[in-house]
Amino acid sequence: MVSRRSNSLSHSKKIASAVMVGMMAFGSGTAVFADTATVATTQTVTTGGLFSDVKSGYWAEKHIYKLASQGILLGNNGLFRPNDSVTQQEAVAMAIRFAGLEDRISKNAEALPDKMQANNYFKPYVALALQQNLLNKATENVASTSKESWGERKATREWITEVLIRALGKEGEATAKASKATSFEDNNKISNNKRGFVNAALELGLTTGLDGNKFDPQGNVTRAQLAAFFSRAEAFTDVKYNNSVEGIVTGLSSSKLDLYVNGSIQSYNLDNSTMYFTSTSENKINSTDLKLYTKVMVIGTPSRTAYVEVTDAKEQFESVEGTFQKLSPGNILWLETNNTFQQFNYDANTSFLDQNGAKIEPNALVVGSKLQIHQETASSDKKPVIIQVKSGVVNKSGTGTLQNIDAAAKALVIKTANGDVESYTWDDSLIVKYQNQLLSPSELKNGAVINYTVKNNKIATIEVTVGVERTIRGSLYEVGLNNSTITYKRDNGQLEVKFLAEKPELTINGIAAPVLSDLIADQTGGDQVEITLNPEDKVTKIQVLNRQMEQKKGATVVQYEPKTRLLTLLDANKRPYVVSLDEKTKLMYNSTNPTLGGVEGFLTAGRKVNITYLSNRALSLEVVFQYEGKVSYIDMNYKKLTIVGTDGQSITLPFSNPVVQVYGRNNASFADIKVGSEIAAVLNTTQDGIQSIQLKANAQFELLELNYNTSRLTVKKDGYTSQFYVDKASLTDDNGRMISVQDLRPGQLLNVTFYGSTPFAVQVVKQTVGEVTSIDSGSAAPSITVKNYGGSAETFKLDVNTKVINESGSLLSLGNVATGNRVAVSKDADGVYVVKVLNTTAQSFWKYDSYAKEIYVKRQNVSDSGHYPLSPAAYIHQGDTTLTVQSLKENDNIVLYLNNGTIVEIQKQ
């Protein structure tokens, strides 16, 4: 192994040494090097878990988000593209950022050599690398048969090795070893002018090669591998990044972290996007795993924390408790402990806190209060860092938000402006005001923003500064880009813009589950709406009051004139009317990118359309191919069928001998269609009758394989394998959020809604996988408690319909489940709980294939598989210690837990 380099090394040499140490850590099997920037016309640093293509539990997740938070690697439009190969110019840019040299980049850098061209964004980085001798101009500036420029060529293992050996100042050693063969099996594949650098790296212990004693000199490096390389190398460098600090946790809540740094306390806001890790593990932890007085590294700004890493889980302070006696001149505090008096010398950097963690002045301490003093242990002075009131008299004022009011108990809870939570009671002397009006305490509402004062531990005054909710009426003018804002016009003609809260509630008569695109925004004829604003002035609810538009279902096209965009129609009563189309008309036809030009071919005489319009201006136009809804009436005498749509409107259609499609059946007939059936009635070419009927059905599958390019899924159900395409289906995760086919993974359970044999909607089924910690099978309402691999426990209430099965699908009883078993709990297509007991097998570890993501074990007999796929979120551990897959050694005794044949847990013995 390589130790830290001498302090006499230059700054760039120390960086390169650290980088190579990181490289060495992945020398066997993983071929990890480093991470870099995405090439784009605009570069965006993306932090806080916002790379949509880096899923929770991904092997390099920690390293990607750590470096993204520090600004070392860059993303583009919310994507990281972890499996993309890295170009030479990208690798150079990241090395410059990692080394802390980016501030030396010059916009007026010298022109690059003729044969070392790079994209404009990267030219200054390459120029600086040449100046710092990280690149050798003579060897790099040579002719190449490649069609790609120097910068756009893929970075290879041997190329990066040469760059780093030069950065270490070991070029002489490399030259001396240029004629010596390396010990690698693929020595003859190493370029002649690179062999000396590889030998030098070997002698320094900077690389040990790959499985099979190979170096793979021409192998490309992925972006995820780059990220892991640089992230791990940070442990060996003294570069300080502007937005990274390390300190001791002195205060902690769900939304705030207080950090003791260099003699003072700094506060950092936490939110749902903050990522949490430890320095000893690759796995993400929860915010609740953070502990007071431990050492952490924080990356971000006080207003927004992107990344928190526990660097030392040991408590860094020692504490003393006692009764406060007095303050003496010279910043001396006297405390009575065990019938003796102790003095503590504090200074301006010592933090004084009340019982709720809010800052107070030293003179606010009341004699007789119980105090806890936290002293630093780094020096013999043991300077007081935090002096906190544990119990005593509180007199203070502050600002916060009411979280809970119990008028009967005369008690309330306040979340302060600093994110702390405080609880107080009041008596009949409490004064409550709002806009200079006196209120009774019962009129206070949760969520109100207040100024308050506390006297002798009781709330004395409350002034409401921002009410909980308010409503505004107006006409909808515009829905902003990305559906983040709305603009509305008040009665006085004034335009106002408001941000939308997450998932605002919409109410539109006639639409069962409206979305923002169903709103009509217009300069003159927009929806009349009532808007509800929360205390942050964000829109939480929009109710359409009296929409003036007209709706026509099943109207018949008479003529469409493209030049004037005038469409003549006949309604169901054969009455003509004319509407005009424009760029704001919402178009729906058989296209994923509808345009006015594209819909023109469908607007032929006799075509049926659904249309909504306002003052003869078309708001939406849908070319009718089928009707979806619930069958409300079947007339077998006159061969007519009535369907009620989700908007409550009904339509009656004739039929003669329609084809009936039911998923999983080849002999379906019209007899399968009943009143109450949910169907899609597909129209014939003349749109005047039903050609086929597709019955709606739900089924659950295990996803085996998927083709991301064609959106084709290979699935298994009841032991049978089948395939279907989901390119036209809506896809959602187990929380109902929209996803793409790239978010699906083999091994997942999917609930699929079909119309006939065509998938209409696909939802990932939530699975809770983990260890059974308790079973209650004796009560009338049996239950099972499972601790998942994130450490959270969840209890599932079971009933007589619950299915308990093994890996092969055979039915078991709850009595077959024991504490300590690993299970996967989910719901089937009918919403019934399924408890699957996972297979377990004891094996002897052989190796890990990082490319195929498979674990190889030593076969005990000929019929053994020998290798198993590894889940990206697999829990690998020995006792309570979390391990990495790279830490497993040949012949380690391991127990594998398998879900659908994939390893979800490895327990090292």
Secondary structure, 3 states (H helix, E strand, C coil): CCCCCCCCCCHHHHHHHHHHHHHHCCCCCCCCCCCCCCCCCCCECCCCCCCCCCCCCCCCHHHHHHHHHHCCCCEECCECCCCCECEHHHHHHHHHHHCCCHHHCCCCCCCCCCCCCCCCCCHHHHHHHHHCCCCCHHHHCCCCCCCCCCCCCECEHHHHHHHHHHHCCCHHHHHHCCCCCCCCCCHHHCCHHHHHHHHHHHHCCCCCCECCCECCCCCECEHHHHHHHHHHHHHHCCCCCCCEEEEEEEEECCCEEEEEECCEEEEEECCCCCEEEECCCCCCCCHHHCCCCCEEEEEEECCEEEEEEEEECCCCEEEEEEEEEEEECCCEEEEEECCEEEEEECCCCCEEECCCCCECCHHHCCCCCEEEEEEECCCCCCCEEEEEEEECCCCEEEEEEEEEEECCCCEEEEEECCCCEEEEECCCCCEEEECCEEECHHHCCCCCEEEEEEECCEEEEEEEEECCCEEEEEEEEEECHHHCEEEEECCCCCEEEEEEEEEEEEECCCCCCCCHHHCCCCCCCCCEEEEEECCCCCEEEEEECCCCCEEEEEEEEEEEECCCCEEEEECCCCCEEEEECCCCCEEECCCCCCCHHHHHHHCCCCCEEEEEEECCEEEEEEECCEEEEEEEEEECCCCEEEEECCCCCEEEEEEEEEEEEECCECCCCHHHCCCCCEEEEEECCCCCCEEEEEEEEEEEEEEEEEECCCCEEEEEECCEEEEEECCCCEEECCCCCECCHHHCCCCCEEEEEEECCEEEEEEECCCEEEEEEEEECCCCCCEEEEEECCCCEEEEECCCCCEEECCCCCEECHHHCCCCCEEEEEECCCCCEEEEECEEEEEEEEEEECCCCEEEECCCCCCCCCEEEEEEEEEEEECCEECCHHHCCCCCEEEEEEECCEEEEEEEC
